[in-house]
Amino acid sequence: MDPTPGALPRLKQPGPEAAERIECAVGAARHLDFTLAPGLTLNAAIAGPLLEAGFSAAQVELSGGAFGPFTYVMPAGAQDAEHAAWYSAPFTPQGTTRLEAGNLTFGRKDGAPFIHCHAFWTEPDGARRGGHVMPHEAVVAAPIAARAFGTADVALTADFDAETNFTLFTPHQAKAAAPGRRIAFARVRPNTDICGALEDVCRRHGFAAGRVRGSVGSLIGARFSDRGPVADYATEVFARHGVVVPDGAGLAARLDIALVGMSGVLAEGRLLSGANPVCITFEVAIEEAAPGEV
């Protein structure tokens, strides 16, 4: 990280910095409320209803229910110079893990449906923990409520990224958005302030205001307006609530998040605007709104 006193943290990536720091595409907004069926992996329980409904890209909010078996990883330091951050070894708590809440991205990897999920939960020993849920190893044990925000006009595909040396969900415009309320999907690159990125996405697409839907990503620590900072340089984050609203002649983003750090610390609160750069990636959906709606 950049050690300059007073400077925002900056995490050096292994590859060349891409010129475009925010990649986005827009489509007609669609919603779907459904329940994840017990006995299916998380990946299958999400993919079936969304494919049947014709979604090609979605951010999904989850709440309640349980997993078992359940496998997850946490953020960790890089093991070599090939990556700026990495994952812990897998954890597999024995018994039933109760889901509190989480978000996930739905798209395709190598042509097959795939998800990227961050969440908080309570393990069988009573400990509240969080992290990155392994989509093919976590099995739904009790029904989980899901709300998807998506479109059929954007393709989300897991593409290799030379800058970070990871395969990351990236939005592509598949077809023109139909008339009506729109939803923008974006991938925000490393060292880019997340609140500023939300504002920029709305400006690009002419949104007067917007709601952040089901978004996930990572930050270089976190600086909050309503609690102390998190120093861990690699975190796993999901958005609890977010809006982009008119502010004088411009726009202002307000983003409440939940995160887990490398140390296992859990933190929740509202991010300070201009103070929270992305670690590896942030996968964002912003649904268009009228100023009086947010």
C-alpha positions as CSV (number, residue, x, y, z in Angstrom):
1,M,0.0,0.0,0.0
2,D,1.0,3.7,-0.5
3,P,2.6,4.7,2.9
4,T,2.4,8.5,2.2
5,P,1.0,10.2,5.4
6,G,-2.4,11.6,4.9
7,A,-2.8,9.9,1.4
8,L,-5.6,7.6,0.6
9,P,-4.4,4.0,0.6
10,R,-3.4,2.6,-2.8
11,L,-2.7,-1.0,-3.5
12,K,-0.3,-1.8,-6.3
13,Q,-1.6,-4.4,-8.7
14,P,0.6,-6.9,-10.6
15,G,-0.3,-5.9,-14.1
16,P,-0.6,-2.7,-16.2
17,E,-3.2,-0.2,-15.1
18,A,-6.2,-0.2,-17.5
19,A,-7.2,3.2,-18.9
20,E,-10.9,2.7,-18.2
21,R,-11.5,2.6,-14.5
22,I,-15.2,2.0,-14.6
23,E,-16.7,-0.3,-17.2
24,C,-20.5,-0.2,-17.4
25,A,-23.6,-1.1,-19.5
26,V,-27.3,-0.4,-19.1
27,G,-30.5,-2.3,-19.6
28,A,-34.2,-2.2,-18.9
29,A,-34.7,-2.9,-15.2
30,R,-36.4,-6.1,-14.0
31,H,-37.1,-7.4,-10.5
32,L,-37.7,-11.0,-9.4
33,D,-38.6,-12.2,-5.9
34,F,-38.0,-15.9,-5.3
35,T,-37.0,-18.5,-2.8
36,L,-33.8,-20.6,-2.9
37,A,-34.9,-24.3,-2.7
38,P,-33.3,-26.6,-0.1
39,G,-31.1,-29.3,-1.4
40,L,-29.5,-27.3,-4.2
41,T,-26.1,-25.6,-4.2
42,L,-26.2,-21.9,-4.0
43,N,-25.2,-21.6,-7.6
44,A,-27.9,-23.9,-8.8
45,A,-30.6,-22.4,-6.6
46,I,-29.9,-18.9,-8.0
47,A,-29.3,-19.9,-11.6
48,G,-32.5,-21.9,-12.2
49,P,-35.0,-19.1,-11.5
50,L,-33.0,-16.3,-13.1
51,L,-32.4,-18.2,-16.3
52,E,-36.1,-19.2,-16.4
53,A,-37.0,-15.5,-16.1
54,G,-34.6,-14.5,-18.9
55,F,-32.0,-12.6,-16.8
56,S,-28.5,-12.4,-18.3
57,A,-27.2,-10.1,-15.5
58,A,-28.4,-9.6,-12.0
59,Q,-27.4,-8.4,-8.5
60,V,-29.3,-10.4,-5.9
61,E,-30.0,-9.7,-2.2
62,L,-30.4,-12.6,0.1
63,S,-31.8,-12.9,3.6
64,G,-32.7,-15.6,6.2
65,G,-32.6,-19.4,5.7
66,A,-29.6,-21.6,6.2
67,F,-26.8,-23.6,4.5
68,G,-25.4,-27.1,5.2
69,P,-23.0,-28.2,4.1
70,F,-21.3,-24.8,3.9
71,T,-17.9,-23.6,2.7
72,Y,-16.4,-20.2,2.6
73,V,-13.2,-18.2,2.4
74,M,-12.0,-14.9,3.8
75,P,-9.8,-12.2,2.4
76,A,-6.1,-12.8,3.0
77,G,-2.7,-11.4,2.0
78,A,-1.1,-12.2,-1.3
79,Q,0.9,-15.4,-1.4
80,D,3.3,-14.1,-4.1
81,A,3.8,-11.2,-6.5
82,E,1.2,-12.5,-8.9
83,H,-1.7,-10.9,-6.9
84,A,-2.2,-7.9,-4.6
85,A,-4.4,-9.9,-2.3
86,W,-5.7,-13.4,-2.0
87,Y,-8.1,-15.8,-0.1
88,S,-7.7,-17.8,3.1
89,A,-7.9,-21.5,3.1
90,P,-11.5,-22.8,3.0
91,F,-13.6,-23.0,6.1
92,T,-16.3,-25.7,6.4
93,P,-18.2,-25.5,9.7
94,Q,-20.0,-28.7,10.6
95,G,-23.8,-28.5,11.0
96,T,-26.3,-25.8,9.9
97,T,-25.1,-22.3,9.3
98,R,-27.8,-19.6,9.5
99,L,-27.7,-16.9,6.9
100,E,-28.2,-13.3,8.1
101,A,-27.9,-11.4,4.8
102,G,-25.7,-11.1,1.7
103,N,-25.5,-10.1,-1.9
104,L,-24.3,-11.8,-5.0
105,T,-23.6,-11.2,-8.7
106,F,-25.1,-13.5,-11.3
107,G,-23.6,-13.9,-14.8
108,R,-21.6,-16.5,-16.7
109,K,-18.1,-18.0,-16.4
110,D,-16.8,-20.2,-19.2
111,G,-20.3,-20.1,-20.7
112,A,-22.0,-21.6,-17.6
113,P,-24.1,-19.7,-15.0
114,F,-22.0,-18.5,-12.1
115,I,-22.3,-16.4,-9.0
116,H,-20.0,-14.3,-6.7
117,C,-21.4,-14.0,-3.2
118,H,-20.5,-12.1,0.0
119,A,-22.5,-12.5,3.2
120,F,-22.8,-12.5,7.0
121,W,-24.0,-15.6,8.9
122,T,-24.1,-17.4,12.2
123,E,-22.2,-20.7,12.4
124,P,-23.3,-23.7,14.5
125,D,-21.0,-22.7,17.4
126,G,-22.9,-19.4,17.6
127,A,-20.2,-17.2,16.1
128,R,-21.2,-14.5,13.7
129,R,-18.8,-14.4,10.7
130,G,-18.7,-13.3,7.1
131,G,-16.8,-13.8,3.9
132,H,-17.0,-15.1,0.3
133,V,-19.4,-18.0,0.0
134,M,-18.2,-20.9,-2.3
135,P,-21.1,-21.2,-4.8
136,H,-20.7,-24.9,-5.6
137,E,-19.9,-26.1,-2.1
138,A,-22.6,-24.2,-0.1
139,V,-25.9,-26.2,-0.1
140,V,-29.2,-24.5,0.8
141,A,-30.6,-26.2,4.0
142,A,-33.6,-24.0,4.7
143,P,-35.4,-21.7,2.3
144,I,-33.5,-18.4,1.6
145,A,-35.4,-15.3,0.4
146,A,-33.9,-13.7,-2.7
147,R,-34.6,-10.5,-4.6
148,A,-33.0,-10.0,-7.9
149,F,-32.4,-6.8,-9.8
150,G,-31.4,-7.5,-13.3
151,T,-31.9,-7.2,-17.1
152,A,-31.8,-9.2,-20.3
153,D,-29.9,-6.4,-22.1
154,V,-26.5,-6.7,-20.4
155,A,-24.2,-9.8,-20.4
156,L,-22.1,-10.2,-17.2
157,T,-19.2,-12.5,-18.0
158,A,-16.2,-13.5,-15.9
159,D,-13.2,-12.2,-17.9
160,F,-9.5,-12.4,-17.3
161,D,-8.1,-9.1,-16.1
162,A,-4.4,-8.4,-16.7
163,E,-4.3,-5.6,-14.2
164,T,-5.2,-7.7,-11.2
165,N,-4.5,-11.2,-12.6
166,F,-7.9,-12.3,-11.5
167,T,-11.0,-13.4,-13.5
168,L,-13.6,-10.8,-12.7
169,F,-17.3,-10.2,-13.7
170,T,-17.4,-7.5,-16.4
171,P,-20.6,-6.0,-18.0
172,H,-21.0,-6.0,-21.7
173,Q,-23.8,-4.3,-23.7
174,A,-25.7,-7.2,-25.3
175,K,-28.5,-5.2,-26.9
176,A,-30.1,-1.8,-26.6
177,A,-32.2,-1.1,-23.5
178,A,-36.0,-1.1,-24.0
179,P,-37.8,2.1,-23.0
180,G,-38.6,2.5,-19.3
181,R,-36.7,2.5,-16.1
182,R,-33.1,1.4,-16.5
183,I,-30.5,-0.4,-14.5
184,A,-26.7,0.2,-14.9
185,F,-24.2,-2.6,-14.2
186,A,-20.6,-1.5,-13.5
187,R,-17.3,-3.0,-12.6
188,V,-15.1,-0.6,-10.6
189,R,-11.4,-1.1,-10.9
190,P,-8.7,-0.9,-8.1
191,N,-7.8,2.3,-6.3
192,T,-11.0,4.0,-7.5
193,D,-13.2,5.6,-4.8
194,I,-16.4,3.6,-4.7
195,C,-18.8,6.6,-3.9
196,G,-17.3,8.7,-6.7
197,A,-17.7,5.7,-9.0
198,L,-21.4,5.4,-8.2
199,E,-21.9,9.1,-9.0
200,D,-20.0,8.7,-12.3
201,V,-22.1,5.8,-13.4
202,C,-25.3,7.8,-12.9
203,R,-23.9,10.8,-14.8
204,R,-22.8,8.7,-17.7
205,H,-26.3,7.3,-18.2
206,G,-28.2,10.4,-17.3
207,F,-29.8,9.1,-14.1
208,A,-31.3,11.9,-12.1
209,A,-30.9,9.7,-9.0
210,G,-30.4,6.0,-8.3
211,R,-30.6,3.1,-5.9
212,V,-27.7,0.7,-5.4
213,R,-28.9,-2.9,-5.7
214,G,-27.3,-6.1,-4.4
215,S,-23.7,-5.0,-5.0
216,V,-20.5,-6.8,-3.9
217,G,-16.8,-6.1,-4.0
218,S,-13.6,-5.3,-2.0
219,L,-12.1,-2.2,-0.4
220,I,-8.7,-1.2,0.8
221,G,-9.8,-1.1,4.5
222,A,-12.7,1.2,5.1
223,R,-13.3,4.7,6.4
224,F,-16.8,5.4,7.8
225,S,-18.8,8.4,8.7
226,D,-20.5,6.7,11.7
227,R,-17.8,4.5,13.3
228,G,-14.0,3.9,13.4
229,P,-12.0,2.8,10.4
230,V,-11.0,-0.7,9.4
231,A,-7.3,-1.0,8.7
232,D,-7.2,-4.4,7.0
233,Y,-6.0,-3.7,3.4
234,A,-8.1,-6.5,1.9
235,T,-11.8,-6.8,2.7
236,E,-14.9,-8.5,1.4
237,V,-17.9,-6.2,1.1
238,F,-21.6,-6.2,0.4
239,A,-23.9,-3.2,0.1
240,R,-26.6,-2.9,2.8
241,H,-28.2,0.2,1.3
242,G,-27.1,2.8,-1.2
243,V,-28.5,5.8,-3.1
244,V,-27.2,8.5,-5.4
245,V,-29.1,11.7,-4.9
246,P,-29.0,15.3,-6.4
247,D,-26.6,17.5,-4.4
248,G,-26.6,21.1,-5.6
249,A,-25.5,21.1,-9.2
250,G,-24.2,17.5,-9.0
251,L,-24.8,14.1,-7.4
252,A,-23.8,12.6,-4.1
253,A,-23.6,8.9,-3.2
254,R,-24.5,7.5,0.2
255,L,-23.4,3.8,0.7
256,D,-23.9,1.7,3.7
257,I,-21.9,-1.6,3.7
258,A,-21.0,-4.7,5.7
259,L,-17.5,-6.1,5.5
260,V,-15.1,-8.7,6.8
261,G,-11.4,-8.0,6.9
262,M,-8.3,-10.2,6.8
263,S,-8.2,-10.3,10.6
264,G,-11.8,-11.5,10.8
265,V,-13.1,-8.2,11.9
266,L,-16.8,-7.5,11.0
267,A,-17.8,-3.9,10.4
268,E,-21.0,-2.1,9.2
269,G,-21.7,1.5,8.5
270,R,-21.9,4.4,6.0
271,L,-18.7,5.0,4.0
272,L,-17.1,8.4,3.8
273,S,-17.3,9.8,0.3
274,G,-14.0,10.2,-1.4
275,A,-12.2,8.0,1.1
276,N,-12.7,4.4,0.1
277,P,-10.8,3.0,-2.9
278,V,-11.5,-0.4,-4.3
279,C,-9.1,-3.2,-3.5
280,I,-9.6,-5.7,-6.4
281,T,-13.0,-5.1,-7.9
282,F,-16.5,-3.8,-7.0
283,E,-19.6,-5.2,-8.9
284,V,-22.3,-2.6,-8.9
285,A,-25.9,-2.3,-10.1
286,I,-27.7,1.1,-9.9
287,E,-31.4,1.3,-10.6
288,E,-32.6,4.5,-12.1
289,A,-34.9,6.6,-9.9
290,A,-36.6,10.0,-9.9
291,P,-35.1,12.4,-7.3
292,G,-38.2,12.3,-5.1
293,E,-38.0,8.5,-4.9
294,V,-34.7,8.2,-3.0
